[in-house]
Amino acid sequence: MKKGFTTLVSAFAVLTLTAGLAGCDTIPVYDPSKVKWPKRMPWQQTRQNVPNANYGSTIPEINNTNHSYGNTSYNQRSNTSRGGGDYMNYPAMRRFIGEMSQKHRFRTASLEQIFSGVRRNDAVLGKVRAPAEGKAWRAYRPIFLTEDRINGGVAFWNRHRSALEAASRKYGVSPEYIVAIIGVETAYGRTIGDYNVLQSLTTLAFDYPKRGDFYRKELEQFLLLTREERINPTSLKGSYAGAMGMPQFISSSYRNFAVDFNRDGKKDLWRADDAIGSVANYFAKHGWIRGGAVAVPASISGRAYSMADTTAKKPRYTMSQLRSAGVRTHGDFWSKKASLIKLVGTRDTEYWVGGENFYVITRYNHSPKYAMAVHQLAREIRRRH
């Protein structure tokens, strides 16, 4: 859904790919029998375990010296020690450190110290190659539409009613969709991930050529984030793809959309109030329409078959255009612009009409299956609340 850590993923990136998905681009299967509530949130561990506010040499320091660094391009396969993942021997890492020093005034010695202890995580590479969004809709949907996750959403809503109502008033996002995002991403904070974020991002940035450029940008954003928030970059844990906290924001999304909703001076996505406000802010900044429709099932005929999308596309049809092409919605629905969505199942194919708000959910994770799972979970949580 997809803007390190062990849960899911989107948005992914800020940008379509820098503001696009909030979380990582894969989704784990949630097994309630294996879940334990954390005794401490990663943010608390970071601040309690580091000796002082300056974090000694664990925080990348600002370099006041200007460096002249050539515009050399990355060679994604230029590492010289593939077996151990000793990243300080990778020419691409040397170039990355030089660019961080030049662009953002990080001290070279500080970055070298941080990355000298990072080794490749092969489990991360295995997981990123097998995203849950590759499943057929009928296999994907049951991962999230479970009694445990629905009841957990109702309980989460009751527990954090004040923050949800405040976020809904401020940002215009219906509470059930905020709850559903957090439910899909981390089962309401119970599966926030136990992968070292720095290790995951470094592994993907320098040993996953398919998306190396993207993950190097996220690694850059992660180092900036930890410097700004005064966090030890080696201490944070999250999903295997670099998503953090209850809503699983990747680093670029964290920097651009996280908010200090409880006004305690920290943008702490491991705490419910900040997570709630940040999800709502993310949706609002991507165009959520207050009170707008999300999606409705449909039946189609004629030329409508050629108009159906299996990937997330910005709504481009009017409702009258869809009706004249052979689309019939099952229930009341109106949106200024809409898309016709095709969900391929193991046996049957489903068609839905999605509005602008459905498209906004796909900015969190680009998979229409992800957005539909969020929509259906939200509706069921609302019905039982």
N, C-alpha and C positions, 0 to 999 in steps of 0.2 A: 500499500500500500502502500506508496512505498515512497530528499530531503532526506565502537565495539559494543557487545552486550548480550544476552541469551534469549531474547524474546523477540517479539517482533518489533516487525517491520512490517515508511515510509516511509516521507515525505521525506517518500524519500526526498530529496534535496531541495534546497532553497532555490527556487527558480525553475521549475521544470527540472532542473538538475542542480540548482543552487538554492532555489526556493521551492522546488517542486515537492519533494516528499519529506514529510516530517520525520518519519521513522525509517527503519531499514526496509529492504525490499523483499523480505521473506517473512513467513509467519510460522511459528511453531505450533505443533499440536499440544494442546493443554491437557495434562493428565492430573486431575484434582488430587489423586491419591499420593502424588509425589511432591506436592507443593507445601512449603513451610513459609510462614510469615517471617521476614528478616527481623532479627533482634535490633539491628541498627540499619539505618539507611546509609548508602555509600557516602553521601554528603557529610553525614555526621562522623563517619569513620575518618574521612579526610581531615576535617577540622580538628578532631580530637587527637588523632595520631601524629599530626605534624607539630613539632615543638613550638613554633612561634608564628606570628602572622606573616613573617617574611619568608618562611619555609626554607631558609638557608639556600643551598644550591639546588633544591629540587624544583624550583620555579624558574623557567627560562628568564634570564635577566635581559634588560634592555641594553643594547650596545650603542654608545654614543658616537662610534666611529663609522663613517660611511665606507662601504666596501664597493669596489668596482668588480662587478660580476657579469660575465658574458651572457648573452642570450642563447646559451646552448640548450638544445632540445633534449628531452628525456629519451634514453634508450631503455625501454621497459625490460629488456632482457640483458642488461649490462652488468648484473651482479656477478661477482667473482667467487662467491662462496655459497652456492645454492643449498648445499646439504645442511648447514647449520643455521642459515638465515642470520648470519652475523652482519647486520645492516651497515655497520660502519665500514665494511669492505665493499659496499655497493657504490659504484660511481654515481648512480642516480641519487642515493642518499646524500652524498657529498654536495651534489648540485642543489638538492632540496634545502640543505642546511645553509648553503651560501645564499640562496634566494630569500630564505626566511630572515637572514641577517640583513640583507640589502633592503628588502621591502618593508620589514616590520621591526628592524633594529633589535633582533634577538642576538644575544652574545653567542658566538660560535662555540665556545668552550662549554657553555651551559647546555646547548642542544646536544653536543657530542657526549656529554656526561649522561644525559637522559637516554639517548638512543643506544649507548654502548651496552645497556643491559637488556635490550629488546631482541627477542628471537622469534623467528617465524612460527606461527601456529597453524599446523596443517589441518587441524579440525575446523578452523575458520574457513579455509579454502574449500574443504569438502562441503560445508553447509551452504556457502554462498552459491555453489553450483547446482543446488537442488531446491529452489524456492517452492513454497507451498502453493503459490499462485499457478504453478504448472499443473495442478490437479484439475480435473473436471469439476464443474460447479456442484454437481450432486455429491462429490466427495469432499469438496472444499467447505460447503455450507455447514455440515455437521460438526466441524471443528469448533465453531463459534456459537451456533444456535443450540446450546445445551441448557438443561435445567440449572446446572450449577452456575453457568455464566449469567443466565437471566436472573435467577434469584440473587446472585452476587451483585448484579446491577441495581436491583431494587434496594438492597441493603446499603450499597454505596451511596445511592441517592438519599436515602433516609439519614445516613450518617453525616453527609456533607450538604444537606439541604440549603443552608445559608449561603455557602460559597457558590453553589450551582445557581441559585436564584439571583445572586448578585452578578455573576458572570453573564447569565442570560439577559438581565436588564441592560448591562453595559454594552455587550457585544451583539445582542440580538440572536444568539444561537440557542435553539431549544435544548433544555437540560438533558433530555434523553440521548441526544447525539454526542454531547460531551461525555456522558457516562459510557456510551457504547464504544467510543474510540478508546477510552482507557481500559474498558473490558476486553476488547479485541487485542489491544497491544500487550497488556500485562496482567490480565485477569484482576484488575483493580489494585495493582501494585504487588501482587504475589509472585510474579515471574519477571522481575526486572532484569535478570541476566547476571551471569557470574563470569563473563569474559572480561579480561583486562582491556579497556577501551583503547589505550595507546597501542598495545600489542596487536589488537585486531585491525586497527586502521593502518598501522605500519605494514602488517602482513599484506593487506589488500592493496595498499598503495604501491608496493614494490614487488609483489609476487603474484599479482592477479592482473596480467596485461589487458584483459578484456575491458576492465573498468579502472585501470590504474590512474588515469587522469582525474576521474571523479573522486577517487579515494584520496589522492594526494591533496586535492582541494579541501576535502573534509579533514584531513590531518592538519593542514594549515589552519583551518577554522578551529579545530580542537585546541591547538596550542595557543591561539589567540584567546579563546574562551577561558582556558584555565589561567592564563595570565591576568585577564580582566577580572575574573571572579576569585582570584587568589587561591586556586586549588592546586594541589600536587598532581601533576598530569599522570604520574605513574600509579595513582591510587584508585581512580574511578573504574567501576565495573558496569557492564551493560550487555547488550546483545552482541552476537558475533560480528555484526555488520556496523557497529559503532553507534547504536541508538541508546539513549540514556533516559533514566527516570521512568515514572509512571506512564507518561504518554509516548515514550521512546522517540524523543527528538534526536536527530543527528546534529552534529556540531553547528552546521550553518543555520539550521532551524532554531537551535537553542539560542544562538546569538541574535537572530533576527526577530524571533516571535515569543520567546519566553518572557514572562512578566512576573514581577514581585507582587502577587495578588494579595498576599497577607501582610504586606508592608513591613516585613521584618528586616529589610535591607539586603536580602538575598533572593536571587532567582533560582529557587531550589525545586527542581522537578521531581525530587523524591518525596516531596510533601504534597498532600492532596490539594490544598488551596491553590498553590502556585501551578500545579499541573492542570487543574480545572480552568483557571484563568488563562493559561497559556494555550490550551487547546481551543478555547473560545476565541482568543485573539488570532490564532492561526487561521481559523475559519473566516473570521471577519475580514482579515487582511487579504484573503483570497476570494472575497466577493460573496460571502454568505448573505442571503436575502432574508431578513426578519419575517417569519411567518410564511416563507415560500415553500412550495411543494418540493418533494425530493424525488419520489419515483412511484410508479403505479404499474401493475401487470397489464399486459396488452395481448391481443390476438391480431394477426396481420394476414393480409392477402395481397395479391397482385404485385405491383412494383415496389411495395414496401419492403419486400425481401432484400432488394438491392440497397436499401437505405440503412440496414441494420449494422451496427458497429460491434465488434468484439474487443476493441481497444478503447481507451478513454479518449474521447474527442469533445472539444468545446461544443455546446449545443448550438445548432445552426438551422433548425427547422422551426417554423411556427406550428401551433397545434392544428391549424386549418390545413397546412401542407401535409401533415402526417395523416389526418383524417381522409383527405382526398386521395392519398396514396394507398389507402387500405388498412390503416391502423385504427383499432378500436380499443379504447382503454376500459379496464374493468374497475370502475370507480371514478369519483370526481377527481379531476386533475386539471390544473392550468399553470402554464409557465410561459413567459414571453418568448423564450427560446427553449427548445427541447431536443433530446437525442433519442434515437431508437436503439435500445441495447439488446444484444443477443448473448445469452448465457448458455453455453453448450454443456449439457449434462451427460451422464453416463448412458442414459436412455433417451430422455426427452430434451428438447431445446426450449428455453423460456425466452419470451420477449417482454421487455419493459420499456416504458417511456420515462426518461429521466430529465429532470429540470436543471436549472443552474446550480441548485444546492447539491444535487447528486455529483455534478462535475467538481464542485468544491471539495467533496470528500475524496475524489480521485487525486486532488493535489496533495493529499496526505500520503496516499499510496496509489500509484497509477493504475492499478488493476481494477477493472469494473467489478470483479468478483469480490475484492476487498470492500469496495464501497457498498455493494449490495448486502454483504454480510453485516456491515455497520448499520445500514438502514433497517434491515429486518430485526437485528438485535435491539436497536433503539425502539422500534415500534412495539416489540414484545415487552420490553422493560416498561415503557409508558403504559401499556395495557394493564400490566399487573401492579403498577405503582399505586 
